[in-house]
C-alpha cells in the first residue's frame, strides 16, 4: 500500500503529513524536529513516533505524498480531452511543477526537495522519470500532426518541454510566467 493510500485511509495520518509539509518547508530537514511536527499537528510526540519511527521516515512519507499528488494532478490534466493538446500540456506541466512557484513556502519546499538526495535517495529522480514517461506517452498519443513528424519525435518534444519546464520552474517570477513560457514553447513546436 502506498503512502498516499495509507494517508487517505487514516485521517490523522493525513493531517500529520499535511502539517509536516509546512514544517519541513519552513525549517528544512535538518532544523525540523519530531517535536515541532507533533506540536504543529496537535498530537503528542509519542503519538507521532507511533506513526513514524523517526524523522527520516516522516520526511520520506511527506515528500512521497507531495510528489504523488503532483503526478496525479498531471495525470488528471492529461486525461481531460475537453481541452486542446497545448492546453493539456500547459495544465499538466503546471500541475506538476507550478505549485512550487506560488508562495515563499512553495519555493522553500522546492529547494528542500532539490537538496534532499541524502534523505530521499532516488525518489525525486524516480518521480521525474515517471513524469517524463507520462508526458512522452501523452505527446505520442495525442500530439497534432504539426507537432510530430519523422524528424521530431515524442522523445524530442518531451525532452525539450520537460527540461525547459524544470529550468523555468526555478527562473519564473510567477506561476503565470511559468505557464506563459510553456505556451510560447508549444507555439514554436507547431510548424
C-alpha positions in Angstrom: 0.0 0.0 0.0 1.4 3.4 -1.0 1.9 6.3 1.5 -0.8 8.2 -0.3 -3.3 5.3 0.0 -2.4 4.9 3.7 -2.9 8.6 4.3 -6.3 8.6 2.7 -7.3 5.7 4.8 -6.2 7.3 8.1 -7.4 10.9 8.5 -5.0 11.5 11.5 -2.0 10.4 9.3 -3.3 12.6 6.5 -3.4 15.6 8.8 0.1 14.9 10.2 1.6 14.6 6.7 -0.1 17.8 5.6 1.3 19.6 8.6 4.7 18.1 8.1 4.9 19.6 4.6 4.5 23.0 6.1 7.0 22.5 8.9 9.7 20.9 6.7 9.2 23.6 4.1 9.6 26.3 6.7 12.6 25.0 8.6 14.2 22.5 6.3 15.0 18.9 7.1 17.9 19.5 9.5 16.1 22.1 11.7 12.8 20.3 11.8 12.2 18.1 14.9 9.7 15.5 15.5 8.6 17.6 18.5 7.9 20.6 16.1 5.8 18.5 13.8 3.9 16.9 16.6 3.2 20.3 18.2 2.1 21.7 14.8 -0.1 18.7 14.1 -1.7 18.9 17.6 -0.6 15.4 18.7 1.9 14.1 21.2 5.4 13.3 20.3 4.9 9.6 21.3 1.8 9.6 19.1 3.9 10.8 16.2 6.5 8.2 16.8 3.8 5.5 16.7 3.0 6.6 13.1 6.6 7.2 12.0 9.6 5.6 13.7 11.9 8.5 13.0 12.2 11.9 11.3 13.7 10.3 8.1 10.6 8.1 7.7 8.3 11.0 8.3 10.1 13.1 5.8 10.1 10.3 3.1 6.4 9.8 3.6 5.7 13.6 3.5 7.7 14.1 0.3 6.3 10.9 -1.3 2.8 12.4 -0.8 3.8 15.7 -2.3 5.3 14.1 -5.4 2.5 11.6 -5.8 -0.2 14.3 -5.6 1.7 16.3 -8.3 1.9 13.2 -10.5 -1.8 12.5 -10.1 -2.7 16.2 -10.8 -0.7 16.0 -14.1 -2.4 12.7 -15.0 -5.8 14.3 -14.4 -4.9 17.2 -16.7 -3.8 14.9 -19.5 -6.9 12.8 -19.2 -9.1 15.9 -19.8 -9.9 15.6 -23.5 -12.2 18.6 -23.5 -9.2 20.9 -23.9 -6.7 21.3 -26.7 -3.4 19.4 -26.8 -1.5 22.6 -25.9 -3.8 23.5 -23.1 -3.5 20.0 -21.6 0.3 20.2 -21.7 0.3 23.6 -20.1 -2.1 22.4 -17.4 -0.2 19.2 -16.9 3.2 20.7 -16.5 1.7 23.5 -14.3 0.1 20.8 -12.1 3.4 19.0 -11.8 5.7 22.0 -11.3 3.7 25.2 -10.9 2.8 24.7 -7.3 6.4 25.3 -6.4 6.1 28.9 -7.6 3.0 30.1 -5.8 4.3 31.2 -2.4 7.5 31.5 -0.5 6.6 28.3 1.3 6.2 26.6 -2.1 9.6 27.9 -3.2 11.1 26.7 0.1 9.6 23.3 -0.5 11.1 23.2 -4.0 14.5 24.0 -2.6 14.1 21.4 0.1 13.2 18.7 -2.4 16.1 19.5 -4.7 18.5 19.3 -1.7 17.1 16.1 -0.3 19.0 13.3 -2.0 20.6 12.2 1.3 17.2 11.7 2.8 15.2 10.7 -0.3 17.7 8.7 -2.3 16.4 8.4 -5.8 12.8 9.3 -5.0 12.8 12.7 -6.7 14.7 11.3 -9.7 12.3 8.4 -10.0 9.3 10.7 -9.9 10.8 12.9 -12.6 11.4 9.9 -14.8 7.8 8.8 -14.2 6.5 12.3 -15.1 8.7 12.3 -18.2 7.3 8.9 -19.3 3.7 10.1 -18.7 4.4 13.3 -20.7 6.1 11.2 -23.5 3.1 8.8 -23.7 0.7 11.7 -23.8 2.6 13.5 -26.6 3.0 10.3 -28.6 -0.7 9.5 -28.3 -2.3 12.9 -28.8 0.0 15.4 -30.5 -1.4 17.1 -33.6 0.3 16.3 -36.9 2.1 19.6 -37.0 4.0 18.8 -33.8 5.4 15.4 -34.6 6.9 14.2 -37.8 9.7 11.9 -38.9 12.4 14.4 -37.7 10.6 15.4 -34.4 9.6 12.6 -32.2 7.6 12.4 -29.0 11.0 11.8 -27.2 12.3 15.1 -28.7 9.3 17.1 -27.7 9.3 15.6 -24.2 13.0 16.2 -23.6 12.6 19.8 -24.7 9.4 20.6 -22.7 10.4 18.8 -19.5 14.0 20.2 -19.4 12.7 23.7 -20.2 9.9 23.4 -17.6 12.5 22.4 -14.9 14.5 25.5 -15.7 11.5 27.8 -15.9 10.3 26.4 -12.5 13.4 27.9 -11.0 13.6 31.1 -13.0 10.0 32.2 -13.5 8.9 35.2 -11.4 5.3 33.8 -11.1 3.2 30.8 -12.0 1.6 32.8 -14.8 5.0 33.5 -16.2 5.8 29.8 -16.0 2.6 28.8 -17.9 3.3 31.5 -20.5 6.7 30.2 -21.2 5.3 26.7 -21.8 2.7 28.1 -24.1 5.3 30.0 -26.1 7.4 26.9 -26.4 4.4 24.9 -27.7 3.7 27.6 -30.3 7.3 27.2 -31.6 6.8 23.4 -31.9 3.8 23.8 -34.3 5.0 24.1 -37.9 
